[in-house]
Amino acid sequence: MFQLNGIVGGRLTNIKVGGRKTILLQQIVLDVKKGQKLILRDINFLFNNEAFAIKVEAQPSPGTFIARGGAGDLRPNKILFNNNTGDEVRIFLLVSAINTARNSRSLSRSDSWHLTLTRR
């Protein structure tokens, strides 16, 4: 089990995101051994604007988890990647914010997330 934390950060201003647009916030590289699964155990996030949803995905897998409403403390136990190949696979774990509104909104520099993941 391991944890991943992040914060939008930045220098002086909030980050504008166009209506119905997605912005990548964090990307890490993980190796998943053959026969293992990458599971999103829990997620805690806070965006100051409720128009934003958080999206966690494992590329090139189709595994994606999206939580709406600007904030949450959830336990999805979502399988993001199932390595049923014969080899170890390197994946990209991506954390993004989706502006679900039709007009431009801003992410606050203090918006943050915490994920607990398992490879087993």
C-alpha positions as CSV (number, residue, x, y, z in Angstrom):
1,M,0.0,0.0,0.0
2,F,1.2,3.5,-0.7
3,Q,-0.1,7.1,-0.6
4,L,0.0,9.9,-3.1
5,N,-0.6,13.5,-2.0
6,G,-0.8,16.7,-4.1
7,I,-1.7,20.4,-4.0
8,V,-2.4,22.7,-7.0
9,G,0.2,25.2,-5.7
10,G,1.5,27.9,-8.0
11,R,2.9,31.4,-7.4
12,L,0.4,34.2,-7.1
13,T,-2.9,33.5,-8.9
14,N,-5.4,30.7,-9.2
15,I,-5.5,28.6,-12.3
16,K,-8.3,29.3,-14.8
17,V,-9.8,26.2,-16.5
18,G,-12.2,26.6,-19.4
19,G,-15.7,25.3,-19.4
20,R,-15.9,21.5,-19.8
21,K,-12.1,21.3,-19.9
22,T,-9.7,19.0,-18.0
23,I,-6.3,20.0,-16.5
24,L,-3.6,17.6,-15.5
25,L,-2.5,18.2,-11.9
26,Q,-0.1,15.3,-11.2
27,Q,1.6,12.4,-13.0
28,I,3.7,9.6,-11.6
29,V,5.1,6.5,-13.2
30,L,4.5,3.1,-11.6
31,D,5.5,-0.5,-12.4
32,V,2.9,-3.2,-11.9
33,K,4.2,-6.7,-11.8
34,K,2.5,-9.5,-13.8
35,G,-0.6,-10.8,-12.2
36,Q,-1.0,-7.7,-9.9
37,K,-3.7,-5.1,-9.8
38,L,-3.5,-1.4,-9.1
39,I,-6.4,-0.5,-6.8
40,L,-7.5,3.0,-5.7
41,R,-8.5,2.2,-2.0
42,D,-9.5,5.7,-0.9
43,I,-9.5,9.3,-2.0
44,N,-9.8,12.5,0.0
45,F,-9.9,15.7,-2.0
46,L,-11.0,19.3,-1.6
47,F,-11.5,21.8,-4.4
48,N,-12.8,25.2,-3.3
49,N,-15.1,25.3,-6.3
50,E,-17.8,22.6,-6.5
51,A,-17.8,22.8,-10.3
52,F,-14.6,20.7,-10.3
53,A,-14.5,16.9,-10.3
54,I,-11.3,14.9,-9.6
55,K,-10.2,12.3,-12.1
56,V,-7.7,9.5,-11.4
57,E,-6.6,7.2,-14.2
58,A,-4.0,4.7,-15.1
59,Q,-2.7,5.0,-18.7
60,P,-2.7,3.1,-21.0
61,S,-5.4,1.2,-19.1
62,P,-9.1,2.2,-19.4
63,G,-9.3,2.3,-15.6
64,T,-10.7,5.6,-14.5
65,F,-12.3,7.0,-11.3
66,I,-14.2,10.3,-11.3
67,A,-15.7,12.0,-8.2
68,R,-17.8,15.1,-8.5
69,G,-19.0,17.8,-6.1
70,G,-15.7,19.6,-5.3
71,A,-14.8,17.6,-2.2
72,G,-15.1,14.1,-0.8
73,D,-13.7,11.4,1.4
74,L,-14.5,8.2,-0.5
75,R,-13.5,4.5,-0.5
76,P,-14.0,3.4,-4.1
77,N,-11.8,0.2,-4.1
78,K,-11.6,0.8,-7.8
79,I,-9.3,-1.4,-9.9
80,L,-7.4,1.1,-12.1
81,F,-5.2,-1.5,-13.8
82,N,-5.2,-5.3,-14.0
83,N,-1.9,-6.7,-15.3
84,N,-2.9,-9.9,-16.9
85,T,0.1,-9.8,-19.3
86,G,3.1,-12.0,-18.9
87,D,5.4,-9.1,-18.0
88,E,5.8,-6.2,-15.7
89,V,4.0,-3.1,-17.1
90,R,4.9,0.5,-16.6
91,I,1.9,2.8,-16.3
92,F,1.2,6.5,-15.8
93,L,-1.0,7.4,-12.9
94,L,-2.7,10.7,-13.7
95,V,-4.6,13.0,-11.4
96,S,-6.7,15.7,-13.1
97,A,-9.4,18.3,-12.4
98,I,-12.4,18.5,-14.7
99,N,-14.4,21.7,-14.9
100,T,-18.0,20.4,-15.2
101,A,-19.4,24.0,-15.6
102,R,-20.0,25.5,-19.1
103,N,-18.0,28.6,-18.3
104,S,-14.5,29.2,-17.1
105,R,-13.7,28.5,-13.4
106,S,-10.6,28.7,-11.3
107,L,-8.7,26.2,-9.2
108,S,-7.4,27.5,-6.0
109,R,-3.7,27.2,-5.2
110,S,-4.7,25.4,-1.9
111,D,-6.9,22.7,-3.7
112,S,-5.5,19.3,-2.7
113,W,-5.9,15.5,-2.8
114,H,-4.8,12.4,-1.0
115,L,-4.9,8.9,-2.5
116,T,-4.3,5.5,-1.0
117,L,-3.4,2.8,-3.5
118,T,-2.5,-0.9,-3.4
119,R,-0.6,-3.1,-5.8
120,R,-1.5,-6.7,-5.1
